[in-house]
Amino acid sequence: MTALRSAAGLGRSLAIYYGRPWRQNALVEFYRRLIAPGALAFDIGAHVGSRSRALRRAGARVVAVEPQAPFAAFLRLSLPADVTLVQAACGAASGEAELAVSSLHPTVSSLGPLPDQAATAPGFEHVRWDARQRVEVTTLDALIAAHGRPGFVKIDVEGAEPEVLAGLSQPVELVAFEYLPALPGAALAAVDRLAALGAYEFNAVRGEAPVFLWSGWRDARGVRNWLAARAAGEESGDLYARLAE
């Protein structure tokens, strides 16, 4: 039964992320405006590889990091040969950890607080975390030591973003991380961590839309205020942080 649920979850994710190819094309163009050709990009929480593929098409060299076994197996078979796959989670320290897995909704599998804190939040009532997987954990610092300093790091780890950034000891040019209105503390902690690493300014994307919400970038205080005003049931999205010139 678990295998059937995992297969159904994989199929669901493929339909979500590849069922509308025009969205992928728009994401490629969005990345081209942000990332220099040939730049190194880390895709932390690669899932079915849609962001890795978009980054590669935009001209980046890509390291895809994904801990869930069915998805890492899919990526190993389907990603272009020049994309480096690391089957691991990313956290504050290297080692092992237990991943809470939602077999039918694998996009919300997490090492973070989501299963405990958001299980009854708006939008998550139908989700069940029904399995556990022991996974290897690496750090952004370890990835940098192995592959080089990236120009872009994308993080989508369902509330564990602060732990991922805790494993980074140097600023990188551009970082994107998911914000979940149901877990405001996670996004606020991620902003604080980046602010401690460097002089970052921020912009936001709602949902999967490849367009910034704001015409100008905001400082850490401005984005903290914006996050604090989000209601738990609002749509999630990504925050982009770039080093101020």
C-alpha positions, 0 to 999 in steps of 0.5 A: 500500500505504501508503494502505491501511495508513493507512486500516486504522490509522484504522479501527482507531483509530475502533473502539478509541475509539468502539466502546464509547460508554459509556466516552465517557459516563463520560469526560464525567462525569469531566471535568465533575468536574475542569474548570469550564464554559467553561474552555479545554482543549488536546487535544495529540495529538487523534488521532481526537478522542475526548477533544476531543469528551468535553471539549466535551460536558463544557462546555469550549472545545477546541483540538485539536492533531494532526499526522498528516495522515490524522487531521487530515483526519478531524478537519477533517471530523468535529469540531464547528465550535466546536472549533478544529483545529491541524494540528501537533505540539507540542514544545519549539520551533516549527519542523518535525520528522519524525514516526515513523508506525506506519501500522497502529498510529497511536496510537503514532506519535511524535516522541519516543524510543518507536520506538527505545527501546520497539520491543522492550519488552513490548506493542510487539513487534507494532508497526512504525514504517514511515513518516515524515511531516514535520510542523509543530511548535508550542509550548504557549506559542505556543498560549496566545498564539494562543488564551488560557491553558487551564484544562486541557491533555491530552497524549498524544504517546507518550513526547514529553511532556517535549518538549511541556512544555519549550515551556510557560513558565508553570503551568496549573491542570490537566495530564494526560499519558500515562505509559508503563511502557516509557519511565519516563524520559519520565514522570519528566522530565514530572513534573520539568518540572511541578514546576519550573513550580509547586507541583503534586500528582498522581494517576493513571488506569490505562488508559482508566478515568475514575477516579483510582487514589488517594484522595488526591493525591501530591507530586512525590516520591511520584509519582516513587517510584510511577513508578519501581516500574512494570514495563515490561509494566504497563498505561499510563495518565495522570497528572493534575497540578493546582496545589496550593491 
